[in-house]
Amino acid sequence: MEYIEPKYKLVAVLNKKIEIGRAMNALAHMAVGIGGSTKSNLLRLQDYHDADGEKHPSISDIPFIVLRANSSQIQKLREIAKAESFLFTNFTDTMLGETYVDQHAKTSLTKAEDLQYFGICLFGESKKVSKITRKFSLYR
């Protein structure tokens, strides 16, 4: 297989102050959302095959970097992503609850400045995404 430099990348920035289970839940929801909003050919999804002939389907060839920040930094990054027309999705504290109906209701009753951000996921050209996310540390 020939290596072709990826033009795009995915970056998730997770709130470093939330517990790991909630962070992973937020990441999963955002990854599904960004994947569903992105043209599949841009994600460069590939099937991997092991030595036994087993298929491991739909793994992206493009980088997916996970970084960390606090809620206000994520909110500022969201504002930049929106202003610069990046494809993004985010997850907030109001998106937790008994049912999705409850979650929608809680979100609709919360002002933007009162939302606590659990994370944001961005998709775009590698250089442009790196430019607005380079100040954040890797998630640990």
Secondary structure, DSSP 8 states (H G I E B T S, - for coil): ------SEEEEEEEETTS-HHHHHHHHHHHHHHHHHHS-HHHHTEEEEE-TT--EEEEEESS-EEEEEE-HHHHHHHHHHHHHTT-EEEEEEGGG-SSSHHHHHHHHHTS-GGG--EEEEEEEEEHHHHHHHHTTSEE--
